[in-house]
Amino acid sequence: MRSYDGVNYQYISDDAEKEKAIGIIANLIGFRPKTDRLAYSLSFYAGGIGVDDRLAVSCLFDISNWPAMVQRLRLKRVSEISDNPIWEEDFRWLIGAEETEGSLEEHSYRFINTEKHDFQYVADQQCEVFFSNESDVNSWCVVWRVNGHVNYLSFEQG
């Protein structure tokens, strides 16, 4: 159970003690990441104003870990979002694509590249992009795979 103690818990790649952060990351993404080339910034807050979590991870990726990650995060390809018109409307608002032209993929790349951390790969046509099912402006998670790495970025506020 999460404690609403008003403390902002932060973990970054440069911390000397990494084991706790790696455990948190494993719980988030569904597998224990390799430590070489692992980069992260995790910020958790729960208190009087509610929840404000901002999480970013980039790590080497083994395709055998993909099913666990898809299940844990309830990932959907951007191309699947149109299958759910209600979610598509909320999703377009999230990525700033309401009433604009262009593919959801192109708008997703722009959204990712605006929100990502410097240690994360740029999103473009060379990567596969997935969002957690029913991501919206208050709670979203995006994962993109490129160059043998998986990049995870999420935000929750409420």
N, C-alpha and C positions, 0 to 999 in steps of 0.2 A: 504494500500500500504506500502511496506517495504521501510525503509529509508536506503540509502547507505551512512551512516554517518561515517563509519570506526570505530565504537565502538563495542567492544565485550560484548554483554549482557549475563550475567551468572546468573543462578538461581540454588541453590542446596538445598537439603532437610533441611540443618541446618539453612537456612536463617530465621530470625525472622518473616519477612513478607512473608507469603506463598500464600496469596489470588491471587496475580497476576500470580504466577507460576501455581497454580491450574487451573486458567482460561485458560492459555496457553496449559496446558496438556489436558484439556477438548476439546479444539479446535483441538488439534493434533489427539487424539484418538477417538473422537466422543461421549464421555460421561464424566460426572464429576466423578472423582475417589473419593472413600472414603479416608479420611485423615489418618485413622489409618493404620499403616504399609505401608504408601506411602513413596517411596524413589525416588529421581530424581536428574539428573544433566543435565541442559539445557544450551547450549552455542550457541549463535547466532551471526554471524558476517556477515556484508555486507558492502563492501567498495571498494577501488580502486583495490584490487586483486580479487574481486568477492565475492561469497558467500562461507562461511564455517560454516555449522551448524552440531553440534554433540549433539544428544539428547538421553537420557536414562531415562526410567521410569520403576518402578515396583510397582504394586498395587494389592490390593485384587480385586477379579473379580467376578461379578455376571453374569451368563450366559445370562441374559436378555439384557445385554449391548453388546453382541457379534455382532448381526446384524449391529448395528450402527458403530462398529469398522471396521468390514469387508467392509462396504460400504465406509466409510471415507478414509480408507487406501488402498482400492482396493486389499485386501489380497487374495493370492492364496496359497494352500497347496504346499509343495515342490513336491509332487507327480504329481501335475498338470503342472509343469514347462516343462516337456518333451512334452506336447501337443503343444508347440510353439518352434520349432527347432531353430529359430533365437534367441529367448530369452534364450533358454537353453545354447547356446554357450556363450553368454555374462554372464549368471549366473555362469557357470562353471569357467569362468575367475575370477569373483567376489570372489567365495568361494575357489579358488585355486585348482580346481578339473579338470582343462583342462588336457587332455591326462593322466589321472590317473584312476585307478580302484576304485571300491567301490561305494556305493549308494550315491545319492545326499543327502539323509538324513544324512548319516554319515559325509559327508563333511560339511554339514550345521551345525551340532553340533560342529564340530571343529572350524568353522568360528565364530559361536556365542561365544563359550567359549574363543576365542582369543580376541574378540572385546568387550565383555560385561563388565559392571562395577561390582565391588565387591558386591554391594547390590542386584544384579540380580541373579536369580537362574541359576544353571548350566543347560545346554541343553544336554539331553540324550534321550534314547528310551522311557522314561516315559512322555515326553512332546509332544505337538503338535506344529509344526513349520510352520509358514506362512511368506511369503515375499510379499511386495507390487509388484503388477504387473509390470514387466519389470525392476525390480531392476538391477542396474549394478554398475560398479566400481565408477562412479561419483555421483550416487544418489541411495541409497538403504534404505530399511526399513524392519526389521525383527521383528516378534512378536512370542513369544512362551508362551504357557500356561502350567502351572504345579502347583500342590499343592494349588489350589484355587487362584493363582496369575496369572496375565498377565504381561509379560515383553515386553517392547517396546524399540527398539534400532534403531536409524537412523543416516544417514550421508548424507550430501549434500555438494558438492563442485563444483564450476563452475564460 
